[in-house]
Amino acid sequence: MNRSITRRLSPNVALELLAALANRLRHTDEMLRHSATRNVNVEEAARLTLADRAADIIAEFGGSWKFIIAAVLFFNVWVLINTLLLANSGFDPYPYLLLSTGINMLAVLQAPIILMSQNRQAHKDRLRSEIDYQINLKNELALNEILERLKTLEREYLQLTSDKRPE
């Protein structure tokens, strides 16, 4: 019986228990990586259709400086061609109704495509948030379990030390 008490009071036992808890936490984290953690980008890419990929490419280009610069250059060239070079016989004379119609059609088509891309991005963000919540919850539960075990160890240690004291 004295041997079991001395083993319990030994600091090596506490260290072994902490090492075992740390190993279990590592094992739990590894399990979480395989069960709760998912790569959102991979999951989304697997679900994308050709139309979705095209919408993403169009939205990426439509929301870039390249698009703005190209559009400004195109509009200026259009106006210059129809105003200066083809002064009396321009195919789209001032007030450039053909250009205005083209711009309106571009806006009508580009807006829903950009919105589709943004909706997919919002879905990815929600999925990321859900995964983060699951991981945080599981880690919190694992840490609470470790704290409870440490409290139990502390109570047992205090109980054993108080029983061992001669009074």
C-alpha positions as a Markdown table, in Angstrom:
| # | Residue | x | y | z |
|---|---|---|---|---|
| 1 | Met | 0.0 | 0.0 | 0.0 |
| 2 | Asn | 2.9 | 2.4 | 0.8 |
| 3 | Arg | 4.2 | 1.8 | -2.7 |
| 4 | Ser | 1.0 | 2.9 | -4.3 |
| 5 | Ile | 0.9 | 6.1 | -2.2 |
| 6 | Thr | 4.5 | 6.9 | -3.1 |
| 7 | Arg | 3.8 | 6.3 | -6.7 |
| 8 | Arg | 0.8 | 8.7 | -6.6 |
| 9 | Leu | 2.9 | 11.3 | -4.8 |
| 10 | Ser | 5.7 | 11.0 | -7.3 |
| 11 | Pro | 6.0 | 14.0 | -9.6 |
| 12 | Asn | 6.9 | 11.6 | -12.4 |
| 13 | Val | 3.4 | 10.3 | -12.3 |
| 14 | Ala | 1.9 | 13.7 | -12.7 |
| 15 | Leu | 4.3 | 14.4 | -15.6 |
| 16 | Glu | 3.4 | 11.1 | -17.2 |
| 17 | Leu | -0.3 | 12.0 | -16.9 |
| 18 | Leu | 0.3 | 15.4 | -18.4 |
| 19 | Ala | 2.3 | 13.8 | -21.2 |
| 20 | Ala | -0.5 | 11.3 | -21.8 |
| 21 | Leu | -3.1 | 14.2 | -21.9 |
| 22 | Ala | -0.9 | 16.1 | -24.3 |
| 23 | Asn | -0.6 | 13.1 | -26.6 |
| 24 | Arg | -4.3 | 12.6 | -26.4 |
| 25 | Leu | -4.8 | 16.3 | -27.3 |
| 26 | Arg | -2.5 | 15.9 | -30.3 |
| 27 | His | -4.4 | 12.8 | -31.3 |
| 28 | Thr | -7.7 | 14.6 | -31.0 |
| 29 | Asp | -6.3 | 17.6 | -33.0 |
| 30 | Glu | -5.2 | 15.1 | -35.7 |
| 31 | Met | -8.7 | 13.6 | -35.7 |
| 32 | Leu | -10.2 | 17.0 | -35.9 |
| 33 | Arg | -8.0 | 17.9 | -38.9 |
| 34 | His | -9.4 | 14.9 | -40.7 |
| 35 | Ser | -13.0 | 15.1 | -39.5 |
| 36 | Ala | -13.9 | 18.8 | -38.9 |
| 37 | Thr | -11.4 | 20.6 | -41.0 |
| 38 | Arg | -12.1 | 20.8 | -44.6 |
| 39 | Asn | -10.6 | 22.8 | -47.4 |
| 40 | Val | -13.4 | 25.1 | -48.4 |
| 41 | Asn | -11.7 | 26.0 | -51.7 |
| 42 | Val | -11.4 | 22.3 | -52.7 |
| 43 | Glu | -15.0 | 21.7 | -51.7 |
| 44 | Glu | -16.2 | 24.6 | -53.7 |
| 45 | Ala | -14.1 | 23.8 | -56.7 |
| 46 | Ala | -15.5 | 20.3 | -56.8 |
| 47 | Arg | -19.1 | 21.7 | -57.1 |
| 48 | Leu | -18.4 | 24.4 | -59.7 |
| 49 | Thr | -19.9 | 24.1 | -63.1 |
| 50 | Leu | -18.5 | 25.5 | -66.3 |
| 51 | Ala | -20.9 | 28.4 | -66.0 |
| 52 | Asp | -19.8 | 29.1 | -62.4 |
| 53 | Arg | -16.1 | 29.1 | -63.4 |
| 54 | Ala | -16.9 | 31.4 | -66.3 |
| 55 | Ala | -18.8 | 33.8 | -64.0 |
| 56 | Asp | -15.9 | 33.9 | -61.6 |
| 57 | Ile | -13.4 | 34.7 | -64.4 |
| 58 | Ile | -15.7 | 37.4 | -65.8 |
| 59 | Ala | -16.4 | 38.9 | -62.3 |
| 60 | Glu | -12.7 | 38.9 | -61.5 |
| 61 | Phe | -11.9 | 40.7 | -64.7 |
| 62 | Gly | -15.0 | 43.0 | -64.5 |
| 63 | Gly | -13.9 | 44.1 | -61.0 |
| 64 | Ser | -10.3 | 44.9 | -61.9 |
| 65 | Trp | -8.3 | 47.9 | -62.9 |
| 66 | Lys | -7.6 | 46.1 | -66.2 |
| 67 | Phe | -11.2 | 46.3 | -67.1 |
| 68 | Ile | -11.6 | 49.9 | -66.1 |
| 69 | Ile | -8.6 | 51.0 | -68.1 |
| 70 | Ala | -9.6 | 48.9 | -71.1 |
| 71 | Ala | -13.1 | 50.3 | -71.0 |
| 72 | Val | -11.9 | 53.9 | -70.7 |
| 73 | Leu | -9.5 | 53.3 | -73.6 |
| 74 | Phe | -12.2 | 51.7 | -75.7 |
| 75 | Phe | -14.7 | 54.5 | -75.1 |
| 76 | Asn | -12.2 | 57.2 | -75.9 |
| 77 | Val | -11.2 | 55.4 | -79.1 |
| 78 | Trp | -14.8 | 55.0 | -80.1 |
| 79 | Val | -15.5 | 58.7 | -79.5 |
| 80 | Leu | -12.4 | 59.7 | -81.4 |
| 81 | Ile | -13.1 | 57.5 | -84.4 |
| 82 | Asn | -16.7 | 58.7 | -84.6 |
| 83 | Thr | -15.9 | 62.4 | -83.9 |
| 84 | Leu | -12.6 | 63.2 | -85.6 |
| 85 | Leu | -11.8 | 60.5 | -88.2 |
| 86 | Leu | -15.3 | 59.9 | -89.5 |
| 87 | Ala | -16.6 | 63.4 | -88.9 |
| 88 | Asn | -19.6 | 63.4 | -91.2 |
| 89 | Ser | -19.9 | 59.7 | -91.9 |
| 90 | Gly | -19.4 | 58.1 | -88.5 |
| 91 | Phe | -21.2 | 54.9 | -87.8 |
| 92 | Asp | -22.2 | 56.2 | -84.4 |
| 93 | Pro | -22.4 | 60.0 | -84.4 |
| 94 | Tyr | -22.9 | 62.1 | -81.3 |
| 95 | Pro | -24.7 | 61.4 | -78.9 |
| 96 | Tyr | -23.2 | 57.9 | -79.5 |
| 97 | Leu | -26.4 | 55.9 | -79.0 |
| 98 | Leu | -24.8 | 52.7 | -80.2 |
| 99 | Leu | -22.1 | 53.1 | -77.6 |
| 100 | Ser | -24.6 | 53.8 | -74.9 |
| 101 | Thr | -26.7 | 50.8 | -75.8 |
| 102 | Gly | -23.5 | 48.6 | -75.8 |
| 103 | Ile | -22.5 | 49.9 | -72.4 |
| 104 | Asn | -26.1 | 49.3 | -71.0 |
| 105 | Met | -26.1 | 45.8 | -72.4 |
| 106 | Leu | -22.7 | 45.1 | -70.8 |
| 107 | Ala | -23.9 | 46.4 | -67.5 |
| 108 | Val | -27.1 | 44.4 | -67.7 |
| 109 | Leu | -25.1 | 41.2 | -68.3 |
| 110 | Gln | -22.2 | 41.9 | -66.1 |
| 111 | Ala | -24.2 | 42.8 | -62.9 |
| 112 | Pro | -25.9 | 39.4 | -62.4 |
| 113 | Ile | -22.7 | 37.5 | -63.2 |
| 114 | Ile | -20.8 | 39.5 | -60.6 |
| 115 | Leu | -23.7 | 38.9 | -58.1 |
| 116 | Met | -23.5 | 35.1 | -58.8 |
| 117 | Ser | -19.8 | 35.2 | -58.0 |
| 118 | Gln | -20.3 | 37.2 | -54.9 |
| 119 | Asn | -23.1 | 34.8 | -53.7 |
| 120 | Arg | -20.6 | 31.8 | -54.1 |
| 121 | Gln | -18.0 | 33.8 | -52.2 |
| 122 | Ala | -20.6 | 34.5 | -49.4 |
| 123 | His | -21.4 | 30.7 | -49.3 |
| 124 | Lys | -17.7 | 29.9 | -49.0 |
| 125 | Asp | -17.4 | 32.5 | -46.1 |
| 126 | Arg | -20.4 | 30.9 | -44.3 |
| 127 | Leu | -18.8 | 27.4 | -44.7 |
| 128 | Arg | -15.5 | 28.7 | -43.3 |
| 129 | Ser | -17.3 | 30.2 | -40.3 |
| 130 | Glu | -19.1 | 27.0 | -39.7 |
| 131 | Ile | -15.9 | 25.0 | -39.8 |
| 132 | Asp | -14.1 | 27.5 | -37.5 |
| 133 | Tyr | -17.0 | 27.2 | -35.0 |
| 134 | Gln | -16.8 | 23.4 | -35.0 |
| 135 | Ile | -13.1 | 23.4 | -34.5 |
| 136 | Asn | -13.3 | 26.0 | -31.7 |
| 137 | Leu | -16.1 | 24.1 | -30.0 |
| 138 | Lys | -14.2 | 20.8 | -30.1 |
| 139 | Asn | -11.0 | 22.4 | -28.9 |
| 140 | Glu | -12.9 | 24.1 | -26.0 |
| 141 | Leu | -14.4 | 20.8 | -25.0 |
| 142 | Ala | -11.0 | 19.1 | -25.1 |
| 143 | Leu | -9.4 | 21.8 | -23.0 |
| 144 | Asn | -12.2 | 21.7 | -20.5 |
| 145 | Glu | -11.7 | 17.9 | -20.2 |
| 146 | Ile | -8.0 | 18.5 | -19.6 |
| 147 | Leu | -8.7 | 21.1 | -16.9 |
| 148 | Glu | -11.2 | 18.8 | -15.2 |
| 149 | Arg | -8.6 | 16.0 | -15.1 |
| 150 | Leu | -5.9 | 18.4 | -13.7 |
| 151 | Lys | -8.4 | 19.5 | -11.0 |
| 152 | Thr | -9.0 | 15.9 | -10.2 |
| 153 | Leu | -5.3 | 15.2 | -10.0 |
| 154 | Glu | -4.8 | 18.2 | -7.7 |
| 155 | Arg | -7.6 | 17.1 | -5.4 |
| 156 | Glu | -6.2 | 13.6 | -5.2 |
| 157 | Tyr | -2.7 | 14.9 | -4.6 |
| 158 | Leu | -4.0 | 17.3 | -1.8 |
| 159 | Gln | -6.0 | 14.4 | -0.3 |
| 160 | Leu | -2.9 | 12.1 | -0.3 |
| 161 | Thr | -0.6 | 14.7 | 1.1 |
| 162 | Ser | -3.2 | 15.6 | 3.9 |
| 163 | Asp | -3.6 | 11.9 | 4.7 |
| 164 | Lys | 0.2 | 11.4 | 4.9 |
| 165 | Arg | 0.8 | 14.2 | 7.3 |
| 166 | Pro | 1.3 | 13.2 | 10.9 |
| 167 | Glu | -0.9 | 15.0 | 13.3 |
